[in-house]
Amino acid sequence: MESTEGQVRFGSRNRTKADIYVLPTRPPTLVKDYRKRGLFVRFYGRLCLNREEQALRRLAGLKGVPAFVARDGPYVLSMEFIEAVPIHDLRRAGPVPPGFVDRLEELLLAVEARGVAHGDPHMRNILCDREGQPYLVDFSTSYVRGRVPLLSAWVFRNLQVMRKLKVQKLRRKLCGENMEIDVRPGLIYRLVHWFGRARRKPRRR
């Protein structure tokens, strides 16, 4: 993380991700910027930002989701900056606040009630503020109901199953609940899981 001309710049985890920085507006604004990426990554990033913009506009006013601010060109998206910590980092310092996963599940259900499925609620995309309230960020892989007309209901049901499975796993990991996982993964979850493992698998020389 670095500070430049009033901006707090987080950079990106790799060259396939957007540059991320926070502008010193009131309130602060978080910006995702793909302009310095190669042609293919810019094209992919534009699609991701399109999905995120659509989801944030649909979820406008919902507490626990950053507010959409502006689309500053095809490769730049601005949104509300959330003062909170990813639970991936929070759990290293100790247990999450009591009732956190219950509140997170309520938030995920409220998001789905607006016709949006987050699609990737992992521990870096789930934040916790000082009051112990959950926030969801990074809707770049979200699904807005109706995007794929003929398969929309099927896609949405699969992502709801993914949400149920994620919540159960978080209860075990964050709360120490020795509960049985009783949700059967859907096809989309299995494909995402397989793709993720394939990306992490070391390449043979």
C-alpha positions as a printed Julia matrix, in Angstrom:
205×3 Matrix{Float64}:
   0.0     0.0     0.0
   1.34    3.46   -0.86
   0.13    7.07   -0.81
   0.39    9.28   -3.91
  -1.09   12.78   -4.3
  -3.64   12.11   -1.58
  -4.52    8.7    -2.97
  -4.04    5.54   -0.94
  -2.96    2.99   -3.52
  -3.37   -0.73   -2.82
  -2.05   -1.96   -6.18
  -3.2    -5.41   -7.27
  -2.43   -9.01   -6.32
  -1.37   -9.82   -9.9
  -1.46   -8.45  -13.43
  -4.88   -9.97  -14.11
  -6.47   -7.78  -11.42
  -7.37   -4.1   -11.39
  -5.3    -1.42   -9.71
  -7.18   -0.39   -6.58
  -6.82    2.97   -4.85
  -8.81    5.16   -2.49
  -9.49    8.82   -3.26
  -9.56   11.32   -0.36
 -13.11   12.45   -1.1
 -15.73   12.9     1.61
 -16.65   10.13    2.13
 -13.63    8.28    0.63
 -14.09    6.57   -2.73
 -12.57    3.27   -3.8
 -11.58    2.98   -7.47
 -10.97   -0.13   -9.58
  -8.84    0.69  -12.62
  -7.87   -1.66  -15.48
  -6.42    1.02  -17.79
  -2.79   -0.05  -17.3
  -3.43   -3.69  -18.12
  -2.86   -5.52  -21.41
  -5.52   -5.77  -24.11
  -6.98   -9.13  -23.03
  -7.05   -8.24  -19.31
  -8.67   -4.87  -20.1
 -11.38   -6.65  -22.09
 -11.97   -9.14  -19.25
 -11.86   -6.33  -16.69
 -14.45   -4.35  -18.6
 -16.83   -7.33  -18.39
 -16.16   -7.66  -14.66
 -16.84   -3.97  -14.09
 -20.04   -4.2   -16.13
 -21.27   -6.99  -13.85
 -20.24   -5.12  -10.72
 -21.91   -1.89  -11.81
 -25.14   -3.7   -12.63
 -25.14   -5.48   -9.26
 -24.32   -2.33   -7.23
 -27.03   -0.35   -8.99
 -29.56   -3.11   -8.25
 -28.46   -3.17   -4.58
 -28.49    0.62   -4.09
 -29.41    1.58   -0.51
 -28.84   -1.88    0.96
 -26.72   -1.67    4.12
 -23.74   -4.0     3.91
 -23.0    -3.31    0.22
 -20.83   -0.43   -1.05
 -22.75    2.27   -2.9
 -22.08    2.77   -6.6
 -20.44    6.17   -7.24
 -19.47    6.47  -10.93
 -18.32    4.65  -14.06
 -15.38    6.74  -15.22
 -14.96    5.11  -18.61
 -15.12    1.45  -19.69
 -12.16    0.36  -17.52
 -12.73    2.36  -14.32
 -15.38    1.95  -11.61
 -15.78    4.04   -8.44
 -17.69    2.98   -5.34
 -18.02    3.73   -1.66
 -14.95    2.82    0.42
 -15.86    0.58    3.35
 -13.95    1.08    6.6
 -13.78   -2.58    7.57
 -11.41   -5.56    7.71
 -11.58   -8.75    5.6
 -12.41  -11.7     7.84
  -9.45  -13.48    6.24
  -7.27  -11.07    8.24
  -9.58  -10.65   11.22
  -9.62  -14.35   12.15
  -5.84  -14.31   12.59
  -6.27  -11.98   15.56
  -9.02  -14.03   17.15
 -12.62  -15.2    16.71
 -15.12  -13.15   14.76
 -17.73  -11.2    16.78
 -20.64  -13.24   18.16
 -23.5   -13.57   15.7
 -21.38  -12.4    12.76
 -22.14  -15.37   10.49
 -25.88  -15.05   11.26
 -25.78  -11.4    10.19
 -23.76  -12.34    7.12
 -26.34  -14.93    6.1
 -29.11  -12.33    6.5
 -27.14   -9.96    4.27
 -26.63  -12.6     1.58
 -30.35  -13.38    1.64
 -31.18   -9.66    1.37
 -28.88   -9.41   -1.64
 -30.6   -12.37   -3.28
 -34.01  -10.85   -2.53
 -32.94   -7.96   -4.81
 -32.22  -10.48   -7.58
 -28.44  -10.59   -7.17
 -26.26  -13.57   -6.24
 -22.78  -12.58   -5.06
 -21.11  -15.58   -6.68
 -17.85  -15.45   -4.72
 -18.39  -14.87   -0.96
 -14.94  -15.98    0.21
 -13.1   -14.58    3.23
 -11.37  -11.73    1.36
 -14.7   -10.47   -0.01
 -16.45  -10.49    3.37
 -15.6    -7.55    5.63
 -16.32   -6.83    9.29
 -16.53   -3.28   10.65
 -15.85   -2.08   14.21
 -19.43   -2.81   15.27
 -19.21   -6.38   14.02
 -21.42   -5.77   11.0
 -20.72   -7.69    7.77
 -20.12   -6.12    4.36
 -19.89   -7.78    0.96
 -17.46   -6.42   -1.62
 -16.24   -7.4    -5.1
 -19.35   -8.15   -7.13
 -17.29   -8.71  -10.29
 -18.41  -12.35  -10.49
 -21.97  -11.69   -9.35
 -25.07  -12.74  -11.23
 -28.1   -10.48  -11.69
 -31.3   -12.4   -12.25
 -32.37  -12.29  -15.9
 -28.92  -11.88  -17.41
 -29.16  -15.3   -19.09
 -32.89  -15.4   -19.97
 -33.37  -19.1   -20.72
 -31.18  -20.38  -17.87
 -31.61  -17.57  -15.34
 -33.66  -19.5   -12.78
 -31.3   -22.5   -12.95
 -28.18  -20.33  -12.58
 -29.68  -18.42   -9.67
 -30.69  -21.64   -7.85
 -27.16  -23.01   -8.27
 -25.66  -19.84   -6.8
 -28.11  -20.0    -3.89
 -26.89  -23.53   -3.18
 -23.33  -22.2    -3.32
 -24.27  -19.53   -0.77
 -25.76  -22.13    1.6
 -22.65  -24.26    1.33
 -20.33  -21.3     1.9
 -22.26  -20.22    5.01
 -22.11  -23.71    6.5
 -18.37  -23.88    5.88
 -17.89  -20.46    7.45
 -19.8   -21.58   10.55
 -17.35  -24.45   10.94
 -14.25  -22.38   10.19
 -15.06  -19.16   12.02
 -17.33  -20.29   14.84
 -15.93  -23.76   15.5
 -19.37  -25.32   15.06
 -18.99  -29.06   14.57
 -21.87  -29.24   12.16
 -22.39  -31.62    9.27
 -22.33  -30.12    5.77
 -25.76  -31.15    4.48
 -25.81  -29.14    1.23
 -24.96  -30.96   -1.97
 -22.78  -28.8    -4.26
 -24.47  -27.79   -7.51
 -22.91  -28.0   -10.94
 -21.75  -24.37  -10.96
 -20.03  -24.77   -7.58
 -18.22  -27.9    -8.76
 -17.06  -26.14  -11.94
 -15.83  -23.1   -10.01
 -14.07  -25.32   -7.47
 -12.42  -27.38  -10.23
 -11.31  -24.25  -12.08
  -9.86  -22.75   -8.92
  -7.87  -25.9    -8.16
  -6.61  -26.05  -11.74
  -5.35  -22.46  -11.51
  -3.53  -23.14   -8.24
  -1.96  -26.4    -9.46
   1.79  -25.96  -10.11
   2.75  -26.08  -13.76
   4.97  -28.91  -14.9
   8.24  -27.95  -16.48
